[in-house]
């Protein structure tokens, strides 16, 4: 680490993405015993405007999906302009581009969703026909499965933009990840934190960060491992294997959450039709083993196969139309 720019961190330009990049830099600095000023010199943050941030005109599923938020940042890694990239794990496609890998997953923030509205205390209390603003097909399908009377409208942008749109009356309510609100110091803007089992199962990887690096960068990979969280890593192995098993993308309403409690990993995943009328779920439990990544991935893939068998291939063909 003699070159002060040797471990540059690539990030999206959004305020939340930069907070997350600084958080990761702080974790690495603490692991190395670096003072903040020294960490800033050795790990400068380089920001990029992603295609997803530039194009706010429609649902993600219609303009390219999850890769819209990662490509520019990943290009910085592949070109050698940066040694690390920091992403929200829920924005990561099921597979990395060739040459890149997940270097580490640090401890997870709270994965739950939040409901925000000036008109009701919960999604279930909204008046009939209220407008619910969202861009996620998962959230839209989940709310429509219980409230088919609601009118869904596209509400995209960074956290501040969506809060402003809600305040301006573009929608009667919306959803945001609790993790993002906490990282931005805006948790008090939430009307209600939603129970993941009773109200809304979160997106795969929600609340978790992905530290990405080149697979041939042994030095960066070794450094990232210093801040990896074994429990979060095992949970994400199950969740992302479930996502991959269902060919998950922004066009597919998929939710999944694994948690470790008292030495046991509990996993629940679900797949919905776009209109929320059909919903398929699978649950698993297995003993937590910090070295059990392969088994966690097997369990997640097994849960996905169960849902595929029950839903039938015709269901997936309809989703791809």
C-alpha positions as CSV (number, residue, x, y, z in Angstrom):
1,X,0.0,0.0,0.0
2,X,2.9,2.4,-0.8
3,X,0.9,4.2,-3.5
4,X,-1.8,6.3,-1.8
5,X,-4.2,5.6,-4.7
6,X,-3.5,1.8,-4.6
7,X,-6.8,0.8,-3.1
8,X,-9.3,3.2,-4.7
9,X,-12.9,2.3,-4.1
10,X,-15.4,2.7,-6.9
11,X,-19.0,3.7,-6.1
12,X,-22.1,5.1,-7.6
13,X,-22.5,8.8,-7.2
14,X,-25.8,8.7,-5.2
15,X,-25.6,10.0,-1.6
16,X,-26.5,6.5,-0.2
17,X,-23.8,4.8,-2.3
18,X,-21.2,7.2,-1.1
19,X,-22.2,6.7,2.5
20,X,-21.8,2.9,1.9
21,X,-18.4,3.3,0.3
22,X,-17.2,5.4,3.2
23,X,-18.6,2.8,5.6
24,X,-16.6,0.1,3.9
25,X,-13.5,2.3,3.9
26,X,-13.9,2.8,7.6
27,X,-14.2,-0.9,8.3
28,X,-11.0,-1.6,6.3
29,X,-9.2,1.3,8.0
30,X,-10.2,-0.1,11.4
31,X,-8.9,-3.6,10.4
32,X,-5.6,-2.1,9.4
33,X,-5.3,0.3,12.3
34,X,-5.3,3.4,10.0
35,X,-6.4,6.8,11.0
36,X,-9.2,8.3,8.9
37,X,-7.0,10.8,7.1
38,X,-4.6,8.1,6.1
39,X,-7.5,5.9,5.0
40,X,-8.8,8.7,2.7
41,X,-5.4,9.0,1.0
42,X,-4.9,5.3,0.6
43,X,-8.5,4.5,-0.4
44,X,-9.9,7.4,-2.3
45,X,-13.6,7.0,-3.4
46,X,-14.2,7.4,-7.1
47,X,-17.8,8.0,-8.0
48,X,-19.7,7.1,-11.2
49,X,-23.2,7.9,-12.5
50,X,-24.8,4.6,-13.4
51,X,-27.3,4.2,-16.3
52,X,-29.9,3.4,-13.7
53,X,-29.4,6.8,-12.1
54,X,-29.5,8.6,-15.4
55,X,-32.7,7.0,-16.6
56,X,-35.6,7.6,-14.2
57,X,-38.3,7.4,-16.8
58,X,-39.7,3.9,-16.2
59,X,-39.7,0.7,-14.3
60,X,-36.2,-1.0,-14.0
61,X,-37.6,-4.1,-15.7
62,X,-38.3,-2.2,-18.9
63,X,-35.0,-0.3,-19.1
64,X,-32.4,-3.0,-18.4
65,X,-32.7,-4.4,-14.9
66,X,-30.2,-4.6,-12.1
67,X,-27.1,-4.3,-14.2
68,X,-28.0,-0.7,-14.8
69,X,-26.7,0.2,-11.3
70,X,-23.4,-1.7,-11.5
71,X,-21.8,-1.5,-15.0
72,X,-20.0,1.8,-14.7
73,X,-18.6,0.9,-11.3
74,X,-17.6,-2.6,-12.5
75,X,-15.9,-1.1,-15.5
76,X,-13.6,0.9,-13.2
77,X,-12.5,-2.4,-11.6
78,X,-11.9,-4.2,-14.8
79,X,-9.9,-1.2,-16.2
80,X,-7.7,-1.1,-13.1
81,X,-8.9,2.4,-12.1
82,X,-10.1,1.0,-8.8
83,X,-9.3,-2.0,-6.6
84,X,-12.6,-2.3,-4.9
85,X,-16.2,-1.6,-5.7
86,X,-19.0,-1.2,-3.2
87,X,-22.6,-2.1,-4.2
88,X,-25.9,-2.7,-2.5
89,X,-26.2,-6.4,-2.6
90,X,-29.8,-6.3,-3.7
91,X,-28.7,-4.4,-6.8
92,X,-26.3,-7.2,-7.9
93,X,-27.3,-9.5,-10.7
94,X,-27.3,-13.2,-10.0
95,X,-23.8,-13.5,-11.7
96,X,-20.7,-11.3,-11.8
97,X,-19.2,-10.2,-15.1
98,X,-16.2,-12.4,-16.1
99,X,-13.1,-11.5,-14.0
100,X,-14.9,-10.1,-11.0
101,X,-15.9,-11.7,-7.8
102,X,-17.5,-10.9,-4.4
103,X,-14.4,-10.2,-2.3
104,X,-16.3,-9.9,1.0
105,X,-19.7,-9.2,2.5
106,X,-19.5,-7.1,5.7
107,X,-22.0,-7.2,8.5
108,X,-25.6,-6.6,7.4
109,X,-27.8,-3.7,8.3
110,X,-31.4,-4.4,9.1
111,X,-33.0,-6.0,6.0
112,X,-36.6,-4.9,6.5
113,X,-38.7,-2.7,4.3
114,X,-40.4,0.5,5.5
115,X,-43.8,1.9,4.7
116,X,-43.9,5.7,4.2
117,X,-47.2,7.6,3.9
118,X,-48.9,10.8,5.1
119,X,-52.3,9.0,4.7
120,X,-52.1,5.7,6.6
121,X,-50.2,3.9,9.4
122,X,-49.7,0.8,7.3
123,X,-50.2,-0.5,3.7
124,X,-53.3,-2.4,5.0
125,X,-54.9,0.9,6.2
126,X,-54.6,2.8,3.0
127,X,-58.0,3.9,1.5
128,X,-59.3,2.0,-1.4
129,X,-57.8,3.1,-4.7
130,X,-54.9,4.9,-3.1
131,X,-51.7,5.3,-5.2
132,X,-48.7,3.3,-4.1
133,X,-45.4,4.5,-5.6
134,X,-42.8,1.9,-6.3
135,X,-40.4,0.8,-9.0
136,X,-39.7,-2.7,-7.6
137,X,-41.7,-5.5,-9.2
138,X,-41.3,-7.4,-6.0
139,X,-42.9,-4.7,-3.8
140,X,-45.7,-4.0,-6.4
141,X,-46.5,-7.7,-6.5
142,X,-46.4,-8.1,-2.8
143,X,-48.7,-5.2,-2.1
144,X,-51.1,-6.2,-4.9
145,X,-51.3,-9.7,-3.5
146,X,-53.1,-8.3,-0.4
147,X,-54.4,-5.0,-1.7
148,X,-55.4,-5.5,-5.4
149,X,-57.5,-2.4,-5.1
150,X,-54.5,-0.1,-4.9
151,X,-53.2,1.9,-7.9
152,X,-49.5,1.5,-8.4
153,X,-47.4,4.3,-10.0
154,X,-43.7,4.4,-10.9
155,X,-41.7,6.2,-8.2
156,X,-37.9,6.1,-8.9
157,X,-34.8,8.0,-7.9
158,X,-32.5,8.1,-4.9
159,X,-33.9,8.2,-1.4
160,X,-34.2,12.0,-1.2
161,X,-35.9,12.2,-4.6
162,X,-38.5,9.6,-3.6
163,X,-39.1,11.3,-0.3
164,X,-39.6,14.6,-2.2
165,X,-42.0,13.0,-4.7
166,X,-44.0,11.5,-1.9
167,X,-44.2,14.9,-0.1
168,X,-45.3,16.5,-3.4
169,X,-48.2,14.1,-3.7
170,X,-46.9,12.0,-6.6
171,X,-48.1,9.0,-4.6
172,X,-50.0,8.4,-1.4
173,X,-47.5,6.0,-0.1
174,X,-44.2,4.2,-0.9
175,X,-41.7,1.7,0.4
176,X,-38.0,2.2,1.2
177,X,-35.4,-0.1,2.7
178,X,-34.8,0.5,6.4
179,X,-31.0,0.0,5.8
180,X,-30.8,2.9,3.4
181,X,-32.8,5.2,5.7
182,X,-30.6,4.3,8.6
183,X,-27.4,4.9,6.7
184,X,-28.6,8.3,5.7
185,X,-29.9,9.2,9.2
186,X,-33.5,9.3,7.9
187,X,-35.0,6.4,9.9
188,X,-37.5,8.8,11.5
189,X,-39.1,9.3,8.1
190,X,-40.5,5.8,8.1
191,X,-44.2,5.5,9.0
192,X,-43.9,1.8,9.9
193,X,-41.2,-0.8,9.7
194,X,-42.7,-3.9,8.1
195,X,-42.4,-7.3,9.5
196,X,-40.6,-9.6,7.0
197,X,-42.9,-12.5,7.6
198,X,-46.2,-10.9,8.4
199,X,-46.0,-7.8,6.0
200,X,-43.4,-7.9,3.4
201,X,-40.5,-10.3,2.8
202,X,-37.5,-8.2,1.6
203,X,-35.4,-8.4,-1.5
204,X,-32.6,-10.9,-1.7
205,X,-29.5,-9.3,-0.2
206,X,-31.4,-6.2,1.2
207,X,-29.4,-4.4,3.9
208,X,-26.2,-6.2,2.8
209,X,-23.2,-4.7,0.9
210,X,-21.1,-6.4,-1.7
211,X,-17.4,-5.6,-1.9
212,X,-16.3,-6.5,-5.4
213,X,-12.8,-7.0,-6.7
214,X,-11.0,-8.6,-9.6
215,X,-10.6,-12.4,-9.2
216,X,-6.9,-12.1,-9.9
217,X,-6.2,-9.4,-7.4
218,X,-4.9,-11.5,-4.5
219,X,-3.9,-8.5,-2.4
220,X,-7.3,-6.8,-2.6
221,X,-9.1,-10.1,-1.9
222,X,-6.9,-10.7,1.2
223,X,-7.6,-7.2,2.5
224,X,-11.4,-7.5,2.0
225,X,-11.5,-10.8,3.9
226,X,-10.5,-8.9,7.0
227,X,-13.9,-7.3,7.2
228,X,-16.1,-10.2,6.0
229,X,-19.0,-11.3,8.2
230,X,-19.3,-15.1,8.3
231,X,-23.0,-15.0,9.4
232,X,-24.0,-12.5,6.7
233,X,-22.0,-14.4,4.1
234,X,-23.7,-17.7,4.8
235,X,-27.1,-16.0,4.7
236,X,-26.4,-14.4,1.4
237,X,-25.1,-17.7,-0.1
238,X,-28.6,-19.2,0.6
239,X,-30.4,-16.1,-0.6
240,X,-28.5,-15.6,-3.8
241,X,-28.6,-19.3,-4.7
242,X,-32.3,-19.1,-4.4
243,X,-32.3,-16.0,-6.7
244,X,-30.1,-17.7,-9.3
245,X,-32.3,-20.8,-9.1
246,X,-35.3,-18.8,-10.2
247,X,-33.4,-16.9,-12.9
248,X,-33.9,-13.8,-10.8
249,X,-33.9,-10.4,-12.4
250,X,-35.7,-7.1,-12.1
251,X,-38.5,-8.6,-14.2
252,X,-39.2,-11.3,-11.6
253,X,-40.9,-10.6,-8.3
254,X,-38.6,-12.6,-5.9
255,X,-38.1,-12.1,-2.2
256,X,-35.8,-14.0,0.2
257,X,-34.3,-13.7,3.6
258,X,-32.0,-15.9,5.7
259,X,-31.2,-15.2,9.4
260,X,-29.0,-16.8,12.0
261,X,-30.6,-17.3,15.4
262,X,-29.3,-19.6,18.2
263,X,-27.0,-21.5,15.8
264,X,-29.7,-22.1,13.2
265,X,-30.2,-20.5,9.8
266,X,-33.8,-20.0,8.9
267,X,-34.6,-19.1,5.2
268,X,-37.8,-18.1,3.6
269,X,-38.2,-17.3,-0.1
270,X,-41.1,-16.5,-2.3
271,X,-42.0,-15.9,-6.0
272,X,-45.0,-14.0,-7.2
273,X,-46.8,-13.2,-10.4
274,X,-46.5,-9.6,-11.5
275,X,-50.0,-8.9,-10.5
276,X,-49.6,-10.6,-7.1
277,X,-52.4,-13.0,-7.7
278,X,-50.1,-16.1,-7.5
279,X,-47.6,-16.5,-4.7
280,X,-45.3,-19.5,-4.1
281,X,-43.2,-19.8,-0.9
282,X,-40.5,-22.2,0.4
283,X,-38.9,-22.4,3.9
284,X,-35.7,-24.1,5.1
285,X,-33.7,-24.5,8.3
286,X,-30.2,-25.7,8.7
287,X,-27.4,-25.6,11.2
288,X,-25.1,-22.6,11.0
289,X,-21.6,-23.4,10.0
290,X,-19.2,-20.5,9.2
291,X,-17.4,-22.7,6.7
292,X,-20.7,-24.0,5.2
293,X,-21.1,-21.7,2.2
294,X,-21.5,-24.6,-0.2
295,X,-24.3,-26.2,1.9
296,X,-26.0,-22.8,2.3
297,X,-26.0,-22.4,-1.5
298,X,-27.3,-25.9,-1.9
299,X,-30.2,-25.2,0.5
300,X,-31.1,-22.0,-1.3
301,X,-31.0,-23.7,-4.7
302,X,-33.1,-26.6,-3.3
303,X,-35.8,-24.1,-2.2
304,X,-35.8,-22.5,-5.7
305,X,-36.3,-26.0,-7.3
306,X,-39.2,-26.6,-5.0
307,X,-40.9,-23.4,-6.1
308,X,-40.1,-24.1,-9.8
309,X,-41.7,-27.5,-9.5
310,X,-44.9,-26.1,-7.9
311,X,-45.2,-23.1,-10.1
312,X,-44.5,-25.0,-13.3
313,X,-42.6,-23.8,-16.4
314,X,-45.6,-22.2,-17.9
315,X,-45.5,-19.7,-15.0
316,X,-41.9,-18.7,-15.9
317,X,-42.8,-18.4,-19.6
318,X,-45.5,-15.9,-18.7
319,X,-43.1,-13.8,-16.6
320,X,-40.6,-13.7,-19.6
321,X,-43.2,-12.3,-22.0
